[in-house]
Amino acid sequence: MLHLEAEVPHVNELLASVDRLTVVEGCDCGCDSLFFDVLRNLGRPIVSCVGRTAGNNEVEVVLWARDTTLTFLEIEPWGGTLKPVRLPLAESIAPYPADAFGCDEDDEEEDADA
């Protein structure tokens, strides 16, 4: 499962809008991030994951939305990858590793027992 940033309202509308997405601009830094909104009014991140590029570099992928509009596909360095980063291979996209944020599932269980 991918990491949902928070409860995502309008999920059905967002999914239905994918077929109508138009890339309006790429990122200024040279990475493969894509803007779908001319105003660059990003809204908030709604889902994130990690993946690997054709060059075997790890990247983080974050999808942003504002209300019922997908606005930005952010591709960021992950695991020491240097910019500019490229889109991951579709088959490599996966949830964050269990220890991605400095804790693992065992730590979370211990915290829940405390």
NORSULTA-V248322 format. One line per field, one symbol per residue. psi: psi as a letter, one per 40 degrees, with the letter a starting at -180 (. if undefined). Layout:
BEGIN
psi: ???
END
This chain:
BEGIN
psi: iihhdihhifddddddedeeihheiiideeieihhehdefgdbihdiiaiahidefhhihhhhiihbehhdhhhhiihfehiiiiiiihdeehiiiidedfeiiddddddddd.
END
